[in-house]
Amino acid sequence: MRIRNPQKRKKKRIKLGRSKRIGLTLGDPLGVGPEIIHKSLRHYKPNSPIIVFGETKYLQIASIPIINNLEDAREKGLFFYPIQVPAGSDPSFEYVRAAVESALDNKIDALVTAPISKEHWQKSGVRYNGHTGYLADAAGVERYAMFFWSRDLKVALFTIHVPLASVFKEIRKEAIISYLRFLDKDLFRLFKKRFSFLVSGLNPHAGEGGYLGNEEIEEIIPAINSLKKEMDIDGPYPPDMIFLKARGKENTVVISWYHDQGLIPFKLLNLHSGVNVTLGLPFVRTSPDHGTAFDIAGKDIANPSSMKEAIQLAEKLIGVS
């Protein structure tokens, strides 16, 4: 799959006076994406132009005007930008590809993505196993991270989609310091405020003074101590209690070392209100914090709350809410 080199792309200035736009991809058409988008937008009054990237046959909202030029989305409201899907391609990837190209060309200012099927991407020949890696490659960024936001709890992942056996190899002082500095800087860029960080232990009981593992003593604590003059950071705290400690604190982020350590408690507490934010990109990207839910697709029972939160957070991060 060919990706344009963003280093060769001339930066285009946003035209003065135009409204900031949000692109919204339809997701896998066999999943709940079209349903949660339909429900989110049916009675929603956006503060900016929201442009749905997809195929009209999968989203039947008669009131949405179809546009063939993104510049036509000048005012607040909802618009549909039809995507031509080549034979053999996965539709959801083509929606994302078109929206990302538009974001990199400064035609949209934020991207909200409905759920896709990693399996469907792989079977159609897409070499990425999800949005995050593709977005980073397309944008030409080396440093990026998954950040999970809700009004009640915020979680950042040190590693993303790696086997559990490989996580321990990644726990190194300098790598931790570099990651936390990036996280602190990029969260401030997006949210225009500073966050405090609570660092989870890697081992049970945060290592129990070395009896249950040495990573905390040898790598994690030295990294935390070296950063205390730069940011509000504390830990490591036992993984089985740190999320309760952070819950309800608006400006506190839990640092989790691997995917399930952070996402099991986050999704348990925020199944219908969590938002996935990709850090490090040159544009805002959010998504609902759930998958395609093929088992309930088409039954009109999918909860659209996470999608609505993703749209509203995108509006906030580009300064239109």
N, C-alpha and C positions, 0 to 999 in steps of 0.2 A: 504494500500500500504506500503510494508516494505521498510525501508531505512537503509542502513548500517550505523552503528555508526562510525563516522569519528575518534572518540577518540580511537577506537580499531584498527584502520588501521595504520600499520607501515608506516612511511613516506619513500617514495622512492626517491632517489636522481636522478635528471635528468642526464643522461649520458653525460659526457663531449664530446663536438664536434658535438652533434646532433643539427639540426636546430630547432628553436622554432616553434611549430605547432599551427594552429588554427582549431578548430572544428566548423563546420557550420551545424546546424540542419535544416532539410527541411521544418519544420512547418506543419501546417494542409495541407494535400495534395489536399484538395478541395478548398483551398484558393489561394492567389496570391504568396505564398511562393516559390513554384517551379519556377514560372515565373520570379520573381524578382531575384532569385538566378541565373537562367539561363542567364538572361540579364546582371547581374553584372559580371559573370564569363566568359562570351563569349569572351570578348576582354580584360579581365583584366590580368595583369601580376603580380602575387603576389610576395611579398618579402620573403615569408615563405611558407612551405607546408600548404595548406588548404584542410581539409578533410571534405567532405560532409557526414553527418550521415543521412541515410534514406533508401528508397527503389528505386532501379534503374528504376522501371516502371514509376516513377513520375518525373524523371529528365533525359531527353534524350540529353546528350552531349557526342557524340561518342569519343571525344578526352580525356575524363577523365578515367584514368586507375582505375580498381576496385582492392581494396586491402582487405585482410582478417586479416591482422596484421598491427596495427598502426605503428609499428617500420619500416615498409616498406616505409613510407612517410619520406624519408631522405632528399630529395632535394626540392628546390623551385618548386612549381607547384600545380596542382589540382588533388585530389584523391577522390575516392568514397568508403565509408565504409558501406557495406550493413547491414541493421538491420532486424532481424527476429521479426515479430510482432505476438504475441500470439493471438489466436482467442478471440474476445471480448474486446481486448485492443484498446485504441486509438493510432493510429500510431504515431502521433506527440509527445505524451508523451513518447512512447518507444524510439523515436529518442533522445529526451532530456535526458531521464534516462541513456541511453548508453553513451551519450557525457559527462554528468556530472560525471559518474563513471570514465570515461577516464581522465577527468580533475583532479579528486581527487586522481587518481593513477599516476599523473604527466606524462601521456602519451600525453596530449595536454596542451598548456599553456594559451589558451584563448578560449572562447566559444561565438559564434555569433548565435543567435536564430532567425529563421524566425517566423512569427506570428502563434499563435495557437488559437483555439476556446475554451474559458473557458467553454462554454456549452457542447462541445463535451467531454472535460475532465470529467466534472461532470457526464454526462450520462454514461460514461464507467466505473465509479467507482473511479476515481481519486479524492482524497479528497481536492486537492488544486485548487484554483480558478485562477491560472496563474503561470507563470514562477517564479516570485520573491519569493513567500512563499516556493515553492518546493526547489529552489536553496539554500535558507537559511537553511532549515531543512536538506537537504542532506549533506550540508557542515558543519552542526553542529554549525552555528553561531547564536547568539542571537541578535546582533546589525547589522542591515543592512539598506539600504536606497535606494530610487529611485532617480537617478540624470539624468537630461536631458541636453544633450550637443548638441550645434550646433556652427558653427563658429561665429555666430552673437549673440547668447543668451544662457545662462546657468541657469538652474532652479533646485533647490533641494526641495523635498517634506518632510515636517515634519510628516504628516500622509499620509497613502497610500490609501488602499481600505477600508475605514470605512464610515458608514453613516454620513451625514452632521451633524445630531443631536448629534453625539458622539464627534465631533471635539472639541467643547468647553471644554469638560471634560479633554482633553489632554493638554490644554494650561496651563502649570504649570512651574514656574520659573526653578526649578531644572531639570525638564525633558528637557526644552529648552536648558539649559546650557550643559547638557550631550550630547544632539543631536548635537549641534554646535561644540563641541569639537571633537566628533567622525567625523563629516563631514570634519572639517579642517584637521584632521590627515589623514583620508583616501584619500582625494583628493590629498594631498601632496604625499602620498605613490604611488598613481597611476600616477599622472601627473608630479611629481618631481618639483613642483613649488607651491607657495602660491597663494591663491585666496583671494579677498576681498568679503565681504558679504553685500548685501543690504537686509534688513529684511522688508517684507511686513506687513502692518497692517492686522488684522483679520477682523475688522469691517469696514464699509464704512468710508472713510476719516480718517482711522486709529484711529477710536474712537472719533474723534472731541473733544479731551480733556475730554472725559468721557461722553459726551452727547449722543454718539451713542454706548456706550459699555465701560466697565472698564478693559477688558483683557489687553489692551495695557499698561495702567497705572499700574495695579497690578502685571502683570506677565511678559509681553514681554519687556518693557523698563528696569525693574530691571535686567533681564537676559542679555540684551545687554550691559548695563553699567558694569556689573561684568566681562565681557569678553573683554572689550576694550583694556586692557593691554596685552592680549594674541593674539589677531588677529585683522585684519582690518575689522571692522564691524560697520554698521550704520543703523539707522532706528528708529522706523518703518515709512515707507512711505505709503501713500494711495495706495491701491491695483490697482486703475484705472490708475496710472501713473508710478508705479515702473518699469514696464517692458520696457517702453520707456526710462526711465532713465538708465537702464542697457544695453539696446540694443547697440551693436557695441563695447562694452567694453570686450575685450578678456578674461580678468582675473577676471571678476566680476560674482558672482553667486547670483541670487534672491532666498531668502528663502520664500517659500509659505507654508501656513499652511494646506491646504487640496488639494486633487487631482485636482478638476476642477479649483480652483483658479490659479494653476500653469500651467495646461496643456491646457486650452482653449487658452490663449495668445501664449503659446509656439508652439502649433500645428498650430495656425493661421498664425504665422510668419515663421514656419519651417516645413511645411507639408511634403516636399520632401527632407529635409536635416537634420532633427532631429535624434538623437540617444539616446536610453535609456541605461544607464549604471547602473548596480547593484553594490552598494558599500558594503564593508564589507566581500566579499567573498575571499577565498584563491587563486582564479584565476580570470582573467579578463573575464567579461561577458558584451557584448553589444548586441543591437538588433535595428532594424528599429523602428521608433516611429509611427507605424500605425498597424492596425489590419489585419485580414484575407481578408477583402474586397470580400466576397463571390459574391457580385453582379456583379463584373467585372472579376472574376476569369475565365480563359480560353479564354478571348477575346483578349489577347495580347495587352492590353492597360495599364497595370500596370506600374507605374513609379518606376524604380529600384534605384533611387538616394539615398534614405535613407538606403537601404541595403548596397550599395557601401560605403557610409559614415561609416556605422557600422563596415564593414570589415577593412577599412583603419584606423579607430580609434583603433580597436583592435590591429592591427599591430603596431601602434604608441605606445600603452600602454605596449606592451611586448618588445619594443625596436628594431623592425625590419624594420621600415619605414624610 
